[in-house]
Amino acid sequence: MCNHVRTHKMGNVTLALPDDLQERMKRHSEIRWSEVVRKSIAQKVEMLEVMDRIAAKSKLTQKDVDEISRKIKKETLEALH
């Protein structure tokens, strides 16, 4: 029986956290925080790739997108007041 271990080459990311957040994380040393961050980043990238595929099929121009965005922001501000 041949057991192959598949390894993935991984880059490193360094991030800064507020001291209070880091202290709160330390209270949960049982959590593999690098895995939490890795999964979160992977999910975000997957979502962005889906959005890119949808946008690539879109016939909207950047001008159309900007106008829709402006209208949404205006209506949101009006709704809040």
Backbone as CSV, one residue per row, in Angstrom:
resi,resn,N_x,N_y,N_z,CA_x,CA_y,CA_z,C_x,C_y,C_z
1,MET,0.856,-1.176,0.000,0.000,0.000,0.000,0.899,1.235,0.000
2,CYS,0.607,2.135,-0.884,1.430,3.338,-1.010,0.662,4.539,-0.477
3,ASN,1.198,5.168,0.502,0.560,6.367,1.058,1.283,7.596,0.546
4,HIS,0.562,8.414,-0.195,1.138,9.648,-0.679,0.580,10.796,0.134
5,VAL,1.456,11.615,0.614,1.044,12.798,1.350,1.121,13.966,0.386
6,ARG,0.010,14.598,0.173,-0.033,15.738,-0.736,0.212,17.004,0.068
7,THR,1.227,17.725,-0.313,1.519,18.977,0.374,1.267,20.131,-0.581
8,HIS,0.832,21.212,-0.046,0.586,22.422,-0.816,1.628,23.455,-0.434
9,LYS,2.233,24.034,-1.431,3.160,25.117,-1.158,2.324,26.309,-0.702
10,MET,2.706,26.931,0.378,1.927,28.036,0.926,2.782,29.267,1.115
11,GLY,2.206,30.388,0.759,2.838,31.665,1.031,2.480,32.110,2.435
12,ASN,3.101,33.162,2.875,2.829,33.704,4.202,2.187,35.077,4.089
13,VAL,1.295,35.351,5.006,0.662,36.660,5.114,0.839,37.119,6.550
14,THR,1.271,38.335,6.713,1.396,38.907,8.052,0.329,39.976,8.183
15,LEU,-0.370,39.965,9.295,-1.375,41.000,9.497,-1.270,41.583,10.888
16,ALA,-1.727,42.801,10.987,-1.722,43.503,12.275,-3.120,43.438,12.863
17,LEU,-3.191,43.152,14.138,-4.463,43.083,14.858,-4.419,44.060,16.026
18,PRO,-5.557,44.626,16.348,-5.595,45.440,17.565,-5.226,44.561,18.776
19,ASP,-4.530,45.136,19.725,-4.085,44.377,20.900,-5.232,43.676,21.611
20,ASP,-6.374,44.363,21.741,-7.494,43.759,22.463,-8.021,42.520,21.733
21,LEU,-8.035,42.557,20.414,-8.489,41.394,19.653,-7.509,40.237,19.817
22,GLN,-6.242,40.527,19.770,-5.242,39.473,19.948,-5.360,38.839,21.330
23,GLU,-5.592,39.648,22.339,-5.765,39.113,23.698,-6.992,38.206,23.776
24,ARG,-8.068,38.624,23.132,-9.288,37.804,23.133,-9.052,36.486,22.404
25,MET,-8.281,36.540,21.320,-7.958,35.309,20.595,-7.126,34.369,21.451
26,LYS,-6.208,34.923,22.231,-5.348,34.100,23.083,-6.157,33.294,24.090
27,ARG,-7.320,33.798,24.458,-8.182,33.076,25.408,-8.745,31.797,24.790
28,HIS,-8.597,31.670,23.493,-9.099,30.485,22.788,-7.947,29.833,22.023
29,SER,-6.967,29.408,22.767,-5.767,28.825,22.161,-6.057,27.488,21.474
30,GLU,-7.222,26.919,21.737,-7.585,25.656,21.087,-7.940,25.857,19.606
31,ILE,-8.162,27.097,19.218,-8.525,27.415,17.838,-7.260,27.597,17.014
32,ARG,-7.250,26.992,15.838,-6.137,27.203,14.901,-6.482,28.437,14.074
33,TRP,-6.058,29.596,14.559,-6.451,30.867,13.953,-5.963,30.994,12.517
34,SER,-4.817,30.431,12.209,-4.339,30.506,10.824,-5.298,29.774,9.889
35,GLU,-5.882,28.683,10.368,-6.862,27.943,9.564,-8.147,28.752,9.403
36,VAL,-8.574,29.434,10.453,-9.759,30.295,10.372,-9.545,31.379,9.318
37,VAL,-8.391,32.011,9.354,-8.079,33.081,8.397,-7.963,32.513,6.992
38,ARG,-7.291,31.378,6.839,-7.115,30.750,5.539,-8.472,30.434,4.897
39,LYS,-9.386,29.858,5.671,-10.719,29.528,5.148,-11.506,30.784,4.798
40,SER,-11.402,31.796,5.633,-12.107,33.051,5.380,-11.622,33.706,4.089
41,ILE,-10.313,33.723,3.895,-9.752,34.307,2.677,-10.176,33.485,1.461
42,ALA,-10.137,32.168,1.573,-10.528,31.299,0.458,-11.987,31.544,0.073
43,GLN,-12.873,31.677,1.067,-14.290,31.944,0.787,-14.468,33.289,0.097
44,LYS,-13.751,34.290,0.545,-13.850,35.621,-0.060,-13.369,35.589,-1.502
45,VAL,-12.244,34.918,-1.745,-11.708,34.824,-3.101,-12.681,34.074,-4.008
46,GLU,-13.275,32.994,-3.517,-14.263,32.252,-4.304,-15.447,33.136,-4.660
47,MET,-15.930,33.920,-3.704,-17.049,34.823,-3.955,-16.674,35.858,-5.016
48,LEU,-15.476,36.411,-4.914,-15.013,37.403,-5.892,-14.889,36.786,-7.284
49,GLU,-14.433,35.535,-7.353,-14.321,34.864,-8.648,-15.692,34.637,-9.275
50,VAL,-16.683,34.293,-8.467,-18.055,34.152,-8.977,-18.543,35.494,-9.503
51,MET,-18.294,36.547,-8.733,-18.711,37.882,-9.171,-17.999,38.271,-10.468
52,ASP,-16.733,37.918,-10.595,-15.989,38.205,-11.826,-16.606,37.479,-13.015
53,ARG,-16.994,36.199,-12.820,-17.604,35.441,-13.921,-18.944,36.047,-14.324
54,ILE,-19.722,36.468,-13.336,-21.010,37.106,-13.634,-20.781,38.428,-14.364
55,ALA,-19.844,39.214,-13.859,-19.569,40.519,-14.468,-19.046,40.373,-15.893
56,ALA,-18.290,39.322,-16.151,-17.739,39.117,-17.495,-18.850,38.883,-18.513
57,LYS,-19.988,38.344,-18.071,-21.118,38.079,-18.957,-22.050,39.280,-19.083
58,SER,-21.837,40.270,-18.239,-22.722,41.426,-18.193,-22.508,42.338,-19.391
59,LYS,-23.590,42.961,-19.820,-23.512,43.930,-20.906,-23.495,45.363,-20.361
60,LEU,-23.495,45.488,-19.032,-23.443,46.807,-18.424,-22.071,47.432,-18.623
61,THR,-22.059,48.714,-18.842,-20.795,49.441,-18.924,-20.424,49.930,-17.527
62,GLN,-19.218,50.399,-17.373,-18.807,50.961,-16.086,-19.681,52.162,-15.756
63,LYS,-20.056,52.928,-16.765,-20.937,54.078,-16.556,-22.282,53.619,-15.997
64,ASP,-22.841,52.525,-16.534,-24.102,51.970,-16.026,-23.960,51.555,-14.565
65,VAL,-22.876,50.868,-14.263,-22.625,50.400,-12.898,-22.516,51.583,-11.945
66,ASP,-21.790,52.619,-12.355,-21.630,53.809,-11.509,-22.972,54.478,-11.253
67,GLU,-23.818,54.555,-12.268,-25.140,55.180,-12.127,-26.028,54.364,-11.187
68,ILE,-26.027,53.054,-11.336,-26.809,52.193,-10.444,-26.317,52.352,-9.014
69,SER,-25.008,52.363,-8.831,-24.423,52.532,-7.501,-24.839,53.860,-6.882
70,ARG,-24.794,54.912,-7.680,-25.176,56.232,-7.188,-26.633,56.234,-6.744
71,LYS,-27.507,55.628,-7.523,-28.931,55.577,-7.183,-29.169,54.773,-5.901
72,ILE,-28.489,53.663,-5.776,-28.646,52.834,-4.571,-28.193,53.605,-3.338
73,LYS,-27.052,54.268,-3.430,-26.549,55.047,-2.302,-27.518,56.167,-1.942
74,LYS,-28.052,56.856,-2.951,-28.990,57.946,-2.710,-30.251,57.427,-2.025
75,GLU,-30.808,56.336,-2.543,-32.029,55.771,-1.966,-31.778,55.250,-0.550
76,THR,-30.605,54.703,-0.315,-30.268,54.211,1.031,-30.183,55.362,2.008
77,LEU,-29.540,56.449,1.605,-29.445,57.622,2.482,-30.825,58.210,2.761
78,GLU,-31.668,58.270,1.742,-33.022,58.795,1.930,-33.826,57.909,2.876
79,ALA,-33.654,56.609,2.766,-34.377,55.681,3.624,-33.941,55.795,5.084
80,LEU,-32.692,56.142,5.294,-32.175,56.263,6.658,-32.615,57.555,7.337
81,HIS,-33.056,58.541,6.558,-33.431,59.824,7.151,-34.907,59.953,7.297
